[in-house]
Amino acid sequence: MNAFPMMSFPLPSKETITLPGGGIVRAPRGYKPDPLKDERWRAVGVLVLYRHLRSMLSGTMESNGVIAIARRDAHADIDDFVNAARGALTTRWAHGDEQGWGDSAKRLPVERRTATDGVELSGALSVHVVGFWDVYDWPGRFLALEHACGLRVAAWIWDKHGGEKRARAMANAIARSYRGGVEA
């Protein structure tokens, strides 16, 4: 019997995806575009990747995380990019930056800072998840990064999946995988 069992480590995805406007990137493992929604987001210049996108009993689509990617020239600034990308969020992620319900809901603050590669937007999320017995609020993070390579990447991720540190690592890995170009 082997005293050291074989350990497995997750490998990055080998799948490359074409960006609207040209260029390719590698998707993080577990994140995939939705073929039914892909053309709608390409029209606004954003590639959207979902983690475990699925239909719920209520008839809505939900996911365990969302990543949006666009070339820097697709939007005027990082704020326009984030607003375009927010349209691709599933219900729970779209309301994850709100505290409270209905008219009394307040938006959680977003922090803007200058990072080594470009401008960053970051904020806490409280994502509503319907469980078997109750509705739960799971903590999460939002991170948008304007990378020096010419890409903008935004990620909505749960803290239990790595939070802001994991979101930044994924954004940087996507940016490193970027191969520029113009679509024919």
C-alpha positions in Angstrom: 0.0 0.0 0.0 1.3 3.4 -0.9 1.9 5.7 2.1 1.6 8.8 -0.1 -1.6 8.7 -2.1 -1.6 10.4 -5.4 -2.6 14.1 -5.1 -4.5 15.9 -7.8 -4.3 19.6 -8.5 -6.8 21.5 -10.7 -5.4 22.4 -14.1 -6.3 25.6 -15.9 -8.7 25.3 -18.7 -7.3 24.7 -22.1 -10.4 26.0 -23.8 -9.9 29.4 -25.6 -12.8 31.7 -26.2 -13.0 34.5 -28.7 -13.7 38.0 -27.3 -16.1 40.4 -29.0 -14.0 42.8 -31.1 -11.1 40.3 -31.4 -8.6 38.4 -29.4 -8.8 35.2 -27.4 -8.6 34.3 -23.7 -8.6 31.2 -21.6 -11.5 30.7 -19.3 -10.9 29.7 -15.7 -11.7 26.1 -15.0 -15.4 25.6 -14.3 -16.5 28.8 -16.1 -18.3 28.6 -19.4 -20.2 30.9 -21.7 -24.0 30.2 -22.1 -24.6 29.5 -25.8 -28.2 30.8 -25.5 -27.2 34.2 -24.1 -23.8 34.5 -25.8 -24.9 36.7 -28.7 -26.8 39.1 -26.5 -23.7 40.0 -24.5 -21.4 40.0 -27.6 -23.6 42.8 -28.9 -22.6 45.0 -26.0 -18.9 43.9 -26.3 -18.8 41.6 -23.2 -17.9 38.0 -23.0 -19.7 36.5 -20.0 -18.7 33.2 -18.3 -20.9 31.4 -15.7 -19.9 28.9 -13.1 -22.5 26.1 -13.0 -25.3 27.9 -14.8 -28.6 26.0 -14.2 -32.3 26.4 -14.3 -34.1 26.7 -10.9 -37.6 25.4 -10.0 -38.8 29.0 -10.1 -37.9 29.2 -13.8 -35.0 31.5 -13.4 -31.4 30.8 -14.3 -28.8 30.8 -11.5 -25.0 30.3 -11.3 -22.3 29.9 -8.7 -20.3 32.9 -10.0 -20.0 35.2 -13.0 -17.0 36.6 -14.9 -17.3 39.3 -17.5 -14.4 40.1 -19.9 -14.1 42.9 -22.5 -11.5 44.7 -24.5 -10.6 48.1 -23.2 -11.7 49.8 -26.4 -15.3 48.3 -26.1 -16.4 50.7 -23.4 -15.6 54.3 -22.5 -14.3 53.4 -19.0 -14.4 50.7 -16.3 -17.8 52.0 -15.0 -19.4 51.6 -18.4 -18.0 48.1 -18.7 -19.3 47.1 -15.2 -22.8 48.5 -16.1 -22.8 46.5 -19.3 -21.6 43.4 -17.5 -24.3 43.8 -14.8 -26.9 43.1 -17.4 -25.6 39.5 -17.6 -25.9 38.7 -13.9 -28.4 36.2 -12.7 -31.0 37.3 -10.2 -29.1 36.5 -7.0 -25.9 38.2 -8.2 -27.7 41.2 -9.6 -29.1 42.0 -6.1 -26.0 40.8 -4.2 -24.8 44.4 -3.6 -28.1 45.4 -1.9 -28.7 45.3 1.8 -32.4 45.0 2.7 -35.4 44.4 0.5 -37.7 46.5 -1.7 -37.7 50.3 -1.4 -35.6 50.2 1.7 -32.7 48.4 0.0 -29.4 50.2 0.1 -26.4 49.6 -2.1 -23.3 48.4 -0.5 -20.3 50.7 -1.1 -17.8 50.1 -3.9 -14.2 50.9 -3.4 -12.1 52.4 -6.2 -8.3 52.0 -6.1 -5.3 52.1 -8.3 -3.7 48.7 -8.5 -0.3 47.7 -10.0 -1.9 46.8 -13.4 -4.7 49.4 -13.5 -7.9 50.7 -11.8 -9.8 48.3 -9.6 -13.4 48.4 -8.3 -14.2 46.2 -5.3 -17.1 45.6 -3.1 -18.8 43.3 -0.6 -21.8 41.2 -1.6 -24.5 39.6 0.4 -26.0 37.0 -2.0 -29.5 35.7 -1.3 -29.7 32.0 -1.7 -32.9 30.0 -1.3 -32.3 26.9 0.8 -34.5 24.0 1.7 -35.7 25.6 5.0 -34.9 29.3 4.6 -33.4 32.1 2.6 -29.7 32.6 3.4 -27.3 35.5 2.7 -23.9 34.2 1.7 -21.0 36.6 1.7 -19.3 37.3 -1.6 -17.1 39.8 -3.4 -17.2 41.8 -6.6 -14.0 42.8 -8.3 -13.5 44.7 -11.6 -10.0 45.2 -12.9 -8.8 47.3 -15.8 -5.6 45.4 -16.8 -2.6 47.0 -18.4 -2.8 44.3 -21.2 -5.9 46.0 -22.7 -8.6 43.9 -21.0 -11.3 44.7 -18.4 -12.4 41.8 -16.2 -15.1 41.7 -13.6 -15.9 38.8 -11.3 -18.7 38.1 -8.9 -17.7 35.3 -6.5 -18.6 33.8 -3.1 -16.2 34.2 -0.3 -16.3 30.4 0.2 -14.9 30.1 -3.4 -11.9 32.4 -2.6 -13.4 35.8 -2.5 -11.5 38.8 -3.7 -8.1 37.1 -3.6 -9.4 34.3 -6.0 -11.2 36.9 -8.2 -8.0 38.9 -8.6 -6.0 35.7 -9.4 -8.6 34.7 -12.0 -8.7 38.2 -13.5 -4.9 38.2 -13.8 -4.8 34.7 -15.3 -7.3 35.7 -17.9 -5.3 38.9 -18.7 -2.1 36.8 -19.0 -3.8 34.4 -21.4 -5.1 37.3 -23.6 -3.9 37.2 -27.2 -5.0 40.4 -29.0 -6.4 40.7 -32.5 -9.2 42.0 -34.6 -12.0 39.7 -35.7 -12.3 39.2 -39.4 
